[in-house]
Amino acid sequence: MDTSIEISSFLSTRVKVLAPFGGLPLSSFLQSPPDSAEPFADDRIEAIAALSDRLMKDPSIRKDPANVAVAFWLRRANLNRFKTSHKARIHAAPEVVWTPAGRVFHVAPSNVDTLFLYSWALAYLCGNANIVRLSKQQPAQVQALLEAFSRTAESAPCLLTQNRFVTYEHDEEISGVFSAWCDHRIVWGGNATVEALRKVPLNPHASERSFASKFSYSMVKAAAVLALAPPDLHQLASACFNDLFWFDQAACSSPQVMFWVGSTADTEAASRLLLDALQSVADRRGYVADLALASTRLSAAFDLCLRSEATVDLSRSALVTVQLLGNESLSKEICGGGYLRMIHLETSLGILSLLDRGDQTITHFGFERSELLQLAPGFGSRGVDRLIPLGEALAFDPIWDGFDLVEDCMRRISIRI
């Protein structure tokens, strides 16, 4: 039997290609060799920069801040920065030649709509052919992003021939076809998604990077908030809004707990100032939690009070805050929608005992660089991979969860003479 015909029939009935429009059928795409592109080739940079320009000019896309953020991240200046970093990598190890991994299979998360573009762009810039699996449920903004990709691909052959964005039901057999095809698999999702994909055999020569469920925090020095002038307090509240309310606080890097460091009097006054300012920002931006999320966060708050010593503050419509009076009861469930647990600590060292391998990001405000450098080894040994300024929780970086995605998507050829 001709296996190519078998695969063609199998895929055409169970897999939907979302983008790009046209090009080879998926079965033919799977059988075609990847382009022999060099990492960070000019034509690939130009194609992604053209996509960025299209996204920035699309009025429907510009309505969503997360879409604007990804369009800005894909701009030519940022891509050239990545290329410069790659040149530095080459210069640091002249006995190593970097080549694309070849073929990359991405499994995108459903809780962060735009993450698939970041992951795809890095792998594509590294010179790879890509298949990106998206959820069956695509919000309007994802559809707009895919439409923009397809339109850009019409005049960028390297986009058309080297990439497929697809969707299908959770199906080990289909994932098995793509996993056998790829040289590197990138899995984004909850623990259950990662565990399910790990049961699907990879090409024996392929590698994998998985990004499972994570939990994140903010830590704020109370005295630094109290010292802010009103315009600076508003700026800090706006940054906090971005961390909390993009993707309804469902991203792994969105803070779920805020540590307030300082005296009891300072932390009470500072938290009230920042949370009131945050509510004002939410009012100006027209944020209102949908009914389901509003109900869920209330249930989460009251349930927590039944299980631990805590007080609930319902005075602000944008968020529900729970002041934990005992740290031993800190649980790591993610509720979302503006549900924020707060813990008072005399010093930041008190955070250490609450961290574990399931943690990822701590956004910070009011701490000196020297303090962060002292804290980093202890935080890192317990799981934290990112200490970044408050307001940048959702800023994507090629180094994620402590791993370099660029290096993951390339192979090193060692040369000795």
C-alpha positions in Angstrom: 0.0 0.0 0.0 1.2 3.6 -0.8 1.6 5.1 2.7 1.6 8.6 1.3 -2.0 8.1 0.1 -2.9 6.6 3.5 -1.5 9.6 5.4 -3.1 12.1 3.0 -6.6 10.6 3.5 -6.0 10.3 7.3 -4.9 13.9 7.7 -7.5 15.5 5.4 -10.4 14.2 7.4 -9.1 14.9 10.9 -6.8 17.9 10.6 -7.8 21.4 9.6 -5.1 23.7 8.2 -5.7 27.2 9.5 -2.9 29.0 7.8 -1.4 29.7 5.4 -3.9 29.8 2.6 -2.7 27.7 -0.4 0.6 25.8 -0.6 1.2 22.1 -0.6 -1.4 19.8 1.1 -0.4 18.9 4.6 0.6 15.3 3.6 2.9 16.7 0.9 4.3 19.2 3.4 5.2 16.4 5.7 7.1 14.6 3.0 9.0 17.7 1.7 12.5 18.4 3.0 12.9 21.5 5.2 14.6 24.5 3.6 18.3 24.6 4.0 18.1 28.1 5.6 20.8 29.5 7.8 19.7 30.7 11.2 18.5 34.3 11.2 18.6 34.5 7.4 17.7 37.9 5.9 14.6 36.6 4.0 13.2 35.1 7.2 13.7 38.3 9.1 12.1 40.3 6.4 9.1 38.0 6.2 8.4 38.3 10.0 9.0 42.0 9.9 6.4 42.3 7.1 4.0 40.3 9.3 4.7 42.7 12.2 3.9 45.7 9.9 0.7 44.1 8.8 -0.4 43.4 12.4 0.4 47.0 13.5 -1.7 48.4 10.7 -4.7 46.2 11.2 -7.4 48.2 13.2 -9.1 45.0 14.5 -5.8 43.6 15.8 -4.7 46.9 17.4 -7.8 46.8 19.6 -6.2 44.0 21.7 -3.2 44.9 23.8 -1.8 41.4 23.7 -1.9 41.4 19.8 -0.1 44.8 19.8 2.5 43.4 22.1 3.3 40.4 19.8 3.3 42.7 16.8 5.8 45.0 18.6 7.9 42.0 19.6 8.1 40.8 15.9 9.3 44.2 14.7 12.5 44.3 12.6 14.6 46.0 15.3 13.9 43.2 17.8 14.6 40.5 15.2 17.9 42.2 14.4 18.7 42.1 18.1 18.2 38.4 18.1 20.5 38.1 15.0 23.2 40.2 16.8 23.0 37.8 19.8 23.4 34.9 17.4 26.5 36.5 15.9 27.9 36.9 19.4 27.2 33.2 20.0 29.1 32.3 16.9 32.0 34.6 17.8 32.2 33.1 21.3 32.7 29.6 19.9 34.3 29.7 16.5 34.8 25.9 16.5 31.0 25.4 16.4 28.7 25.7 13.4 25.1 26.3 14.2 22.4 24.8 11.9 18.6 24.5 12.2 17.2 21.5 14.1 15.2 20.9 10.9 11.5 20.4 11.7 9.7 21.7 14.8 6.3 20.6 16.1 4.7 23.1 18.4 1.7 22.4 20.7 0.3 25.8 21.7 -1.4 26.5 25.0 -5.1 27.5 25.1 -4.8 30.0 28.0 -2.5 32.5 26.3 -3.8 33.3 22.8 -0.7 34.9 21.3 2.0 32.6 22.7 2.0 30.4 19.6 3.4 33.3 17.5 6.4 33.8 19.8 7.3 30.2 19.8 6.8 29.8 16.1 8.8 32.9 15.2 11.9 31.8 17.2 11.9 28.4 15.6 11.3 29.9 12.1 14.1 32.4 12.6 16.4 29.6 13.5 15.8 28.2 10.0 13.2 25.4 10.8 10.1 24.2 9.1 7.2 24.3 11.5 3.8 22.7 12.3 1.9 24.5 15.1 -1.1 22.8 16.7 -3.7 25.3 18.0 -6.8 24.6 20.1 -10.1 23.9 18.2 -11.5 27.0 19.9 -9.9 30.1 18.3 -10.9 33.5 19.7 -11.4 36.3 17.1 -8.0 37.7 17.8 -6.3 34.4 17.0 -8.2 34.2 13.7 -7.1 37.8 12.9 -3.5 36.8 13.6 -3.7 33.8 11.3 -5.4 35.8 8.6 -2.6 38.3 8.7 0.0 35.5 8.5 -1.7 34.1 5.4 -1.9 37.5 3.7 1.8 38.1 4.4 2.7 34.6 3.1 1.2 35.5 -0.3 4.3 37.6 -1.0 6.8 35.7 1.2 7.4 32.2 -0.2 9.5 31.1 2.8 6.4 31.6 5.0 4.2 29.7 2.6 6.4 26.6 2.1 7.9 26.2 5.6 4.9 26.5 8.0 1.5 25.1 8.7 -0.8 26.1 11.5 -3.3 23.4 12.2 -6.0 22.3 14.6 -7.5 18.9 15.5 -9.1 17.2 18.4 -6.9 15.7 21.1 -5.7 12.7 19.2 -2.6 10.6 20.0 -2.5 9.2 16.5 -2.3 12.5 14.7 0.1 13.9 17.3 2.1 10.7 16.6 2.4 11.6 12.9 3.7 15.1 13.7 6.0 13.8 16.4 7.5 11.3 14.1 8.0 14.0 11.5 9.7 16.5 13.8 13.3 16.9 15.0 12.2 19.0 18.0 8.9 19.2 19.8 7.8 22.2 21.9 4.9 21.6 24.2 3.1 24.4 26.0 0.3 23.7 28.4 -0.8 22.4 31.7 0.6 19.4 33.4 -2.0 17.1 31.9 -1.2 18.3 28.4 2.5 17.7 28.9 1.9 14.2 30.4 -0.4 13.3 27.5 2.1 14.3 24.9 5.0 12.5 26.6 3.1 9.3 25.9 3.3 10.0 22.2 6.6 8.6 20.8 9.0 11.1 19.3 11.2 10.5 16.3 14.1 8.7 18.0 16.5 11.4 16.9 14.3 14.3 18.1 14.5 16.4 21.2 11.8 18.0 23.3 11.1 21.0 25.5 8.0 21.1 27.6 6.5 24.0 29.5 4.0 22.8 32.0 1.9 24.4 34.7 3.7 27.2 36.7 2.8 29.6 39.5 4.0 33.2 39.8 4.2 36.0 42.3 4.9 39.7 42.8 7.0 41.1 45.6 6.7 44.8 46.6 8.6 46.8 49.0 6.0 48.8 50.9 8.2 51.8 51.7 9.0 52.3 48.0 5.3 52.5 47.2 4.7 55.0 49.9 7.5 57.2 48.5 5.9 57.5 45.1 4.5 60.7 43.7 0.9 60.3 42.3 2.0 60.1 38.6 4.5 57.4 39.5 1.9 55.5 41.5 -0.5 55.6 38.5 2.3 54.2 36.3 3.0 51.4 38.8 -0.7 50.6 38.9 -0.9 50.5 35.1 2.0 48.1 35.0 0.3 45.9 37.7 -2.9 45.9 35.6 -1.0 44.5 32.6 0.4 41.7 34.7 -2.9 40.8 36.2 -5.6 41.3 33.6 -4.1 40.3 30.3 -5.4 36.8 29.6 -7.5 37.2 32.7 -4.6 36.3 34.9 -4.5 32.8 33.4 -0.9 32.9 32.1 1.7 31.0 34.1 3.7 34.2 34.6 0.7 36.2 35.8 1.1 36.9 39.6 -1.3 35.1 41.8 0.2 36.1 45.2 1.6 39.5 46.1 4.3 39.6 48.9 4.4 42.9 50.7 7.7 43.5 52.4 8.1 45.9 55.3 6.5 46.8 58.6 2.8 46.0 59.2 1.8 49.7 59.2 3.7 50.4 55.9 2.3 47.3 54.1 -1.2 48.1 55.1 -0.9 51.7 53.9 1.0 50.8 50.7 -1.3 48.0 49.6 -4.3 50.2 50.0 -2.7 52.9 47.9 -1.6 50.5 45.1 -4.9 48.6 45.0 -7.0 51.7 44.9 -4.8 53.0 42.1 -5.2 49.7 40.3 -9.0 50.0 40.6 -8.8 53.4 39.0 -6.8 52.1 36.1 -9.3 49.3 35.6 -12.1 51.8 35.6 -10.4 53.9 33.0 -9.7 50.9 30.8 -13.2 49.6 31.1 -12.3 46.3 32.6 -15.1 44.2 34.0 -14.7 40.6 35.0 -17.3 38.4 33.2 -19.9 36.8 35.4 -18.3 33.4 35.5 -15.0 34.7 36.6 -16.5 37.0 39.1 -18.4 34.1 40.6 -15.3 31.8 40.6 -13.1 34.3 42.4 -15.7 34.9 45.1 -15.9 31.1 45.6 -12.2 30.8 45.7 -11.9 33.6 48.3 -14.5 32.2 50.6 -13.2 28.7 50.3 -9.7 29.9 51.2 -11.1 31.6 54.3 -12.7 28.4 55.4 -9.4 26.6 55.2 -7.1 29.2 56.7 -6.8 32.4 58.7 -7.5 35.2 56.2 -9.6 38.3 55.5 -11.4 39.0 52.2 -11.7 42.5 50.7 -14.6 43.0 48.3 -14.4 46.8 48.2 -13.0 46.9 44.6 -15.0 45.7 41.6 -12.0 44.8 39.5 -10.4 42.4 41.9 -10.9 40.3 45.0 -8.1 40.3 47.5 -7.4 37.9 50.3 -5.0 38.9 53.0 -3.4 35.7 54.3 -2.6 35.9 58.0 -0.6 32.6 58.1 1.8 31.6 55.4 1.6 27.9 56.0 -1.7 27.7 54.2 -0.5 29.0 50.8 -2.0 26.9 48.1 -1.1 27.1 44.5 -4.4 27.0 42.7 -4.9 29.5 39.9 -8.3 31.2 39.8 -7.8 34.2 37.6 -10.0 37.2 36.8 -8.5 39.5 39.4 -8.1 37.2 42.4 -5.1 38.2 44.4 -3.7 36.7 47.6 -1.5 39.0 49.7 1.1 38.0 52.3 2.9 40.4 54.6 6.6 39.7 55.3 9.1 41.6 57.4 11.9 40.6 54.9 12.0 39.1 51.5 13.9 36.1 52.8 10.5 34.9 54.1 9.5 34.1 50.6 12.0 31.2 50.3 10.1 28.7 52.4 7.0 29.1 50.2 8.7 28.4 46.8 8.9 25.0 45.0 9.7 23.6 41.5 6.3 24.5 40.2 7.1 28.2 40.5 8.3 30.5 37.7 8.2 34.3 37.8 8.5 36.9 40.5 7.8 40.5 39.5 9.4 43.0 41.8 9.2 46.7 42.8 11.4 48.7 45.1 14.3 46.3 45.4 17.9 47.2 44.5 19.9 45.1 42.0 22.2 44.0 44.8 19.2 42.6 46.8 17.9 40.7 43.8 21.3 39.2 43.1 21.5 38.0 46.7 18.0 36.5 46.5 18.4 34.9 43.1 20.4 31.8 44.0 17.9 30.8 46.8 14.9 31.5 44.7 16.3 29.7 41.7 17.2 26.6 43.7 13.5 26.3 44.6 12.2 26.8 41.1 11.9 30.5 40.2 13.4 31.2 36.8 12.6 34.9 36.4 13.0 38.0 38.6 11.7 40.9 36.5 10.2 44.3 37.0 6.6 44.6 37.9 4.7 45.1 34.7 6.8 42.7 32.6 5.3 39.4 33.7 3.9 38.7 30.3 6.9 40.0 28.3 8.2 37.1 26.2 11.9 36.3 26.1 13.8 33.6 24.2 15.0 32.3 27.6 11.9 30.9 29.2 11.6 28.7 32.3 15.4 28.9 32.5 15.9 27.4 29.0 17.1 29.0 25.8 14.5 28.4 23.1 16.9 29.6 20.3 19.6 27.1 21.2 16.9 24.4 21.5 15.9 25.0 17.9 19.3 24.6 16.5 22.0 21.9 16.3 25.7 22.4 17.0 28.3 21.0 14.7 31.7 20.8 16.4 34.8 21.2 14.3 38.3 20.2 15.5 41.4 20.4 13.4 
